[in-house]
Amino acid sequence: MNILLYLLPITLFLGLLGFAAFIWALNSGQYDDPDGAAMRIFNDEDEDRKDKNS
């Protein structure tokens, strides 16, 4: 039962640390472009490489 005296504060600290990291990611713009990766599949990289090499 004494182990709970150690584990509970550690658990709360790690949870708050994870929440703070999530808030930091939101504020720093990590989730600003959710459609960018989905639309990147439509870019034809082969044509871009041909244009650069020519």
Distance bins in CASP14 RR format, pairs under 12 A and 6 or more apart:
PFRMAT RR
TARGET T0000
AUTHOR 0000-0000-0000
RMODE 2
METHOD distances of the structure
MODEL  1
1 7 0 0 0 0 0 1 0 0 0 0 0
1 8 0 0 0 0 0 1 0 0 0 0 0
2 8 0 0 0 0 0 1 0 0 0 0 0
3 9 0 0 0 0 0 1 0 0 0 0 0
3 10 0 0 0 0 0 1 0 0 0 0 0
3 11 0 0 0 0 0 1 0 0 0 0 0
4 10 0 0 0 0 0 1 0 0 0 0 0
4 11 0 0 0 0 1 0 0 0 0 0 0
4 12 0 0 0 0 0 1 0 0 0 0 0
5 11 0 0 0 0 0 1 0 0 0 0 0
6 12 0 0 0 0 0 1 0 0 0 0 0
6 13 0 0 0 0 0 1 0 0 0 0 0
7 13 0 0 0 0 0 1 0 0 0 0 0
7 14 0 0 0 0 0 1 0 0 0 0 0
8 14 0 0 0 0 0 1 0 0 0 0 0
8 15 0 0 0 0 0 1 0 0 0 0 0
9 15 0 0 0 0 0 1 0 0 0 0 0
9 16 0 0 0 0 0 1 0 0 0 0 0
10 16 0 0 0 0 0 1 0 0 0 0 0
10 17 0 0 0 0 0 1 0 0 0 0 0
11 17 0 0 0 0 0 1 0 0 0 0 0
11 18 0 0 0 0 0 1 0 0 0 0 0
12 18 0 0 0 0 0 1 0 0 0 0 0
12 19 0 0 0 0 0 1 0 0 0 0 0
13 19 0 0 0 0 0 1 0 0 0 0 0
13 20 0 0 0 0 0 1 0 0 0 0 0
14 20 0 0 0 0 0 1 0 0 0 0 0
14 21 0 0 0 0 0 1 0 0 0 0 0
15 21 0 0 0 0 1 0 0 0 0 0 0
15 22 0 0 0 0 1 0 0 0 0 0 0
15 23 0 0 0 0 0 1 0 0 0 0 0
16 22 0 0 0 0 0 1 0 0 0 0 0
16 23 0 0 0 0 0 1 0 0 0 0 0
17 23 0 0 0 0 0 1 0 0 0 0 0
17 24 0 0 0 0 0 1 0 0 0 0 0
18 24 0 0 0 0 1 0 0 0 0 0 0
18 25 0 0 0 0 1 0 0 0 0 0 0
19 25 0 0 0 0 0 1 0 0 0 0 0
19 26 0 0 0 0 0 1 0 0 0 0 0
20 26 0 0 0 0 0 1 0 0 0 0 0
20 27 0 0 0 0 0 1 0 0 0 0 0
21 27 0 0 0 0 0 1 0 0 0 0 0
21 28 0 0 0 0 0 1 0 0 0 0 0
21 30 0 0 0 0 0 1 0 0 0 0 0
22 28 0 0 0 0 0 1 0 0 0 0 0
22 30 0 0 0 0 1 0 0 0 0 0 0
22 31 0 0 0 0 1 0 0 0 0 0 0
23 29 0 0 0 0 0 1 0 0 0 0 0
23 30 0 0 0 0 0 1 0 0 0 0 0
23 31 0 0 0 0 0 1 0 0 0 0 0
24 30 0 0 0 0 1 0 0 0 0 0 0
24 31 0 0 0 0 0 1 0 0 0 0 0
25 31 1 0 0 1 0 0 0 0 0 0 0
25 32 0 0 0 0 0 1 0 0 0 0 0
26 32 0 0 0 0 1 0 0 0 0 0 0
31 37 0 0 0 0 0 1 0 0 0 0 0
33 39 0 0 0 0 1 0 0 0 0 0 0
33 40 0 0 0 0 0 1 0 0 0 0 0
35 41 0 0 0 0 0 1 0 0 0 0 0
35 42 0 0 0 0 0 1 0 0 0 0 0
36 42 0 0 0 0 0 1 0 0 0 0 0
36 43 0 0 0 0 0 1 0 0 0 0 0
37 43 0 0 0 0 0 1 0 0 0 0 0
43 49 0 0 0 0 0 1 0 0 0 0 0
44 50 0 0 0 0 1 0 0 0 0 0 0
44 51 0 0 0 0 0 1 0 0 0 0 0
45 51 0 0 0 0 0 1 0 0 0 0 0
45 52 0 0 0 0 0 1 0 0 0 0 0
46 52 0 0 0 0 0 1 0 0 0 0 0
46 53 0 0 0 0 0 1 0 0 0 0 0
47 53 0 0 0 0 0 1 0 0 0 0 0
47 54 0 0 0 0 0 1 0 0 0 0 0
48 54 0 0 0 0 0 1 0 0 0 0 0
END
